[in-house]
């Protein structure tokens, strides 16, 4: 019987593996690890958030707030890039973009405010400096008019007009042209023995209602016309039998109010509103009036014949006091 030769491929000291069981599954190996497509961080978003926070803080600091604009813009750019980058978390990038946008808006607003404050401060400083430099030069010119308009003479010139005085002499009747002024002072003398009268005429040679002098014989006194006239005076009509002299001068030429005197006189008063104690010892008409240039002024203070003693109210100055008398008088204010 022929025997089967031994298998030379197997060592004689090893036993062959058991036969495979048809019902057992084949051995398996673990699956290979797959690479993740999502990274754990977003550096651009973090940078955008940091820049936005820094820009927000800088926006409130006047000296460096302007630089916050550049940081905020850079933060917005990085945040947008972080949002569109694939495979990176978007929350941090979105937060950085929003914070940077808010910081940009605040930085712009505060920069405008700080710039406006700076410009205003510089403008005020320049204005104050300029005013301080020119003030000493302006003070003399600004004070001079105040001094000029505080005198009764300036008030009289501005109210009634001013001109160069006119002086004339003559004998008998005459006509004298008046200056261009609404009122004036007339000082006259007469050495005749008959009627001596001076009246004011208008452009048609009609009376304006101003009868300055109406006496018999010699005369020396000062009167005024134009206060209660019904028309503008153009000429003086002189009625005389002797020699006369007449001087026509502005109201501002009248002297300050005197406490006493005799005959006709015109004065300037510059005191406060008060009372006036007035006396007269003559025998003819005695008239005292005050002219303030106001339509509602008190006007006629006294209108009597013969001796007079009384107290009347007096308006505050500046004003003109016109006294018509044939005797001695006193005028005491207050």
Residue pairs with C-beta under 8 A, 6 or more apart in sequence:
6 12
10 16
37 87
38 87
38 88
39 87
39 88
40 89
41 88
41 89
42 82
42 85
42 88
42 89
42 90
42 92
42 93
43 82
44 78
44 79
44 81
44 82
44 85
44 88
44 93
45 78
45 79
45 82
45 83
45 88
45 89
45 90
45 91
45 92
45 93
45 94
45 95
45 96
46 92
46 96
47 75
47 78
47 82
47 96
48 75
48 76
48 77
48 78
48 79
48 82
48 92
48 93
48 96
48 97
48 99
48 100
49 75
49 79
49 92
49 95
49 96
49 99
49 100
50 75
50 96
51 71
51 72
51 74
51 75
51 78
51 96
51 100
52 71
52 72
52 75
52 79
52 96
52 97
52 98
52 99
52 100
52 101
52 102
52 103
53 99
53 103
54 68
54 71
55 68
55 69
55 71
55 72
55 75
55 100
55 103
55 104
55 107
56 68
56 72
56 99
56 102
56 103
56 106
57 68
58 64
58 65
58 67
58 68
58 71
58 107
59 65
59 68
59 103
59 106
59 107
59 110
59 111
60 106
60 110
62 114
65 107
65 110
65 111
65 114
66 107
66 111
68 103
68 104
68 106
68 107
69 104
69 107
69 108
69 111
71 100
71 103
72 100
72 101
72 103
72 104
72 107
73 100
73 104
74 100
75 96
75 97
75 99
75 100
75 103
76 97
76 100
76 101
76 104
78 96
79 93
79 94
79 96
79 97
79 98
79 100
80 93
80 97
81 93
82 88
82 90
82 92
82 93
82 96
82 97
83 90
83 93
83 94
83 97
85 93
148 154
149 155
149 158
151 270
152 252
152 256
152 268
152 269
152 270
152 317
152 318
153 252
153 268
154 252
155 293
155 318
156 250
156 251
156 252
156 254
156 268
156 318
156 320
157 250
157 251
157 252
159 182
159 251
159 293
160 181
160 182
160 183
160 184
160 226
160 250
160 251
160 252
160 293
161 179
161 180
161 181
161 182
161 183
161 184
161 250
162 181
162 250
162 252
163 179
163 180
163 181
163 184
163 250
164 179
165 247
165 248
165 249
165 250
165 253
166 176
166 179
166 247
166 248
166 249
167 245
167 246
167 247
167 248
168 174
168 176
168 245
168 246
169 243
169 244
169 245
169 246
170 238
170 240
170 243
170 244
171 240
171 242
171 243
171 244
172 240
172 241
172 242
173 237
173 238
173 239
173 240
174 238
174 240
175 201
175 235
175 236
175 237
175 238
176 235
176 236
176 238
176 246
176 248
177 234
177 235
177 236
178 184
178 200
178 233
178 234
178 235
178 236
178 248
179 248
181 226
181 250
182 226
182 232
183 224
183 225
183 226
183 227
183 251
183 291
184 224
184 225
184 226
184 248
184 249
184 250
184 251
185 222
185 223
185 224
185 248
185 249
185 250
185 251
185 253
185 254
185 266
186 198
186 212
186 222
186 223
186 224
186 225
186 236
186 246
186 247
186 248
187 221
187 222
187 246
187 247
187 249
188 198
188 212
188 213
188 219
188 220
188 221
188 222
188 223
188 244
188 245
188 246
188 247
189 219
189 220
189 244
189 245
190 196
190 217
190 218
190 219
190 220
190 240
190 242
190 243
190 244
191 218
191 242
191 243
191 244
192 217
192 218
192 240
192 241
192 242
192 243
192 244
193 216
193 217
193 218
193 241
193 242
194 216
194 217
194 241
194 242
195 214
195 215
195 216
195 239
195 240
195 241
196 213
196 214
196 215
196 216
196 217
196 219
196 239
196 240
196 241
196 242
196 244
197 211
197 213
197 214
197 215
197 237
197 238
197 239
197 240
198 211
198 212
198 213
198 223
198 236
198 237
198 238
198 239
198 246
199 207
199 210
199 211
199 212
199 236
199 237
200 207
200 208
200 209
200 210
200 211
200 212
200 225
200 226
200 229
200 233
200 235
200 236
200 237
201 207
201 208
201 233
201 234
201 235
201 236
201 237
202 208
202 231
202 232
202 233
202 234
203 231
203 232
203 234
205 235
206 231
208 225
208 229
208 230
208 231
208 232
208 233
209 228
209 229
209 230
209 231
210 225
210 226
210 228
210 229
210 233
212 223
212 224
212 225
212 236
213 219
213 221
213 223
213 264
215 326
218 242
220 263
221 263
221 264
221 265
222 254
222 264
222 265
222 266
223 264
223 266
223 322
223 324
224 251
224 254
224 266
224 320
224 322
225 233
226 233
227 289
227 291
227 320
227 322
228 299
236 246
236 248
238 244
238 246
251 266
251 268
251 320
252 268
254 266
254 267
254 268
254 320
255 267
255 268
256 267
256 268
256 269
256 270
257 267
257 268
257 269
257 271
257 321
257 331
257 333
258 265
258 267
258 331
259 330
259 331
259 332
260 328
260 329
260 330
260 331
261 323
261 328
261 329
261 331
262 325
262 327
262 328
262 329
263 325
263 326
263 327
264 323
264 324
264 325
265 323
265 325
266 320
266 321
266 322
266 323
267 320
267 321
267 323
268 317
268 318
268 319
268 320
268 321
269 290
269 314
269 317
269 318
269 319
269 320
269 321
269 333
270 317
270 318
271 314
271 316
271 317
271 333
272 316
272 317
273 313
273 314
273 315
273 316
274 314
274 316
274 333
274 334
275 311
275 312
275 313
275 314
275 333
275 334
276 301
276 311
276 312
276 313
276 314
276 331
276 332
276 333
277 310
277 311
277 330
277 331
277 332
278 288
278 301
278 302
278 308
278 309
278 310
278 311
278 312
278 329
278 330
278 331
278 332
279 307
279 308
279 309
279 329
279 330
280 286
280 302
280 304
280 306
280 307
280 308
280 309
280 325
280 327
280 328
280 329
281 307
281 327
281 328
281 329
282 306
282 307
282 325
282 326
282 327
282 328
282 329
283 306
283 307
283 326
283 327
284 305
284 306
284 326
284 327
285 303
285 304
285 305
285 324
285 326
286 302
286 303
286 304
286 305
286 306
286 308
286 324
286 325
286 326
286 327
286 329
287 300
287 302
287 303
287 322
287 323
287 324
287 325
288 300
288 301
288 302
288 312
288 321
288 322
288 323
288 324
288 331
289 299
289 300
289 301
289 321
289 322
290 297
290 298
290 299
290 301
290 314
290 315
290 319
290 320
290 321
290 322
291 297
291 299
291 319
291 320
291 322
292 298
292 315
292 317
292 318
292 319
292 320
293 319
297 315
297 319
298 313
298 314
298 315
301 312
301 313
301 314
302 308
302 310
302 312
307 327
314 333
321 331
323 329
323 331
